[in-house]
Amino acid sequence: MRISVSSDMDEPVARSLVAALRDRGHEVRPHGALRPGDDPQWAVCSQAAAREVADGTADQAVVCCWTGTGASIAANKVPGVRAALCTDAYTADGARRWNDANVLALSLRLTSEPLLKEILDAWFAGAPSTDAEDRQNVDRVRLFDHGNTRR
Ligand SMILES: O=C[C@H](O)[C@H](O)[C@H](O)COP(=O)(O)O
């Protein structure tokens, strides 16, 4: 898979993330502090990574900042993106399964090396649910991308 990865900080866990994705056979597209000369502001680099998912340059993205909050907020402003801030494997599994999330947001502060592996295992093992209610919810979220927030 082509995975865009962004981080506003050059932290060891962000480096481990890139290595882990490459070990799993993914093509990594680095942004922010992970790419020399790139803008490392979380609002800028996480949006850039998310935009690559929306325009089809990447299949998925992983966006990181210290808390994961700013990265997830910025990514979710991109139409077509469903970013999920995951602090454990159960949340990552649910994000893929129920929310059809296409961007994983991580906290550099909270994500230890073992937790990173657990989260990535769950994220890549998970497939979107085919349950009708789950699909309706995701379809409803897609409408938000086009400004339709009516009930
Ligand atoms: O949501 C924002 C992120 O947690 C940032 O990584 C955080 O604001 C970084 O702050 P600073 O650059 O002041 O350490």
The ligand as an SDF file (V2000), in Angstrom:
LIG
                    3D

 14 13  0  0  0  0  0  0  0  0999 V2000
   -2.0290   18.9510   18.6280 O   0  0  0  0  0  0  0  0  0  0  0  0
   -0.8950   19.4100   18.5850 C   0  0  0  0  0  0  0  0  0  0  0  0
    0.2800   18.5780   18.8280 C   0  0  0  0  0  0  0  0  0  0  0  0
    0.2150   17.8590   20.0220 O   0  0  0  0  0  0  0  0  0  0  0  0
    1.6240   19.2460   18.6600 C   0  0  0  0  0  0  0  0  0  0  0  0
    2.5470   18.2090   18.4590 O   0  0  0  0  0  0  0  0  0  0  0  0
    2.0370   20.1270   19.8040 C   0  0  0  0  0  0  0  0  0  0  0  0
    1.2600   21.2870   19.7700 O   0  0  0  0  0  0  0  0  0  0  0  0
    3.5280   20.4750   19.7070 C   0  0  0  0  0  0  0  0  0  0  0  0
    3.7950   21.5310   20.4940 O   0  0  0  0  0  0  0  0  0  0  0  0
    5.2630   22.1530   20.5820 P   0  0  0  0  0  0  0  0  0  0  0  0
    5.7590   22.2780   19.1870 O   0  0  0  0  0  0  0  0  0  0  0  0
    5.0500   23.4540   21.2490 O   0  0  0  0  0  0  0  0  0  0  0  0
    6.0630   21.2030   21.3950 O   0  0  0  0  0  0  0  0  0  0  0  0
  1  2  2  0
  2  3  1  0
  3  4  1  0
  3  5  1  0
  5  6  1  0
  5  7  1  0
  7  8  1  0
  7  9  1  0
  9 10  1  0
 10 11  1  0
 11 12  2  0
 11 13  1  0
 11 14  1  0
M  END
$$$$
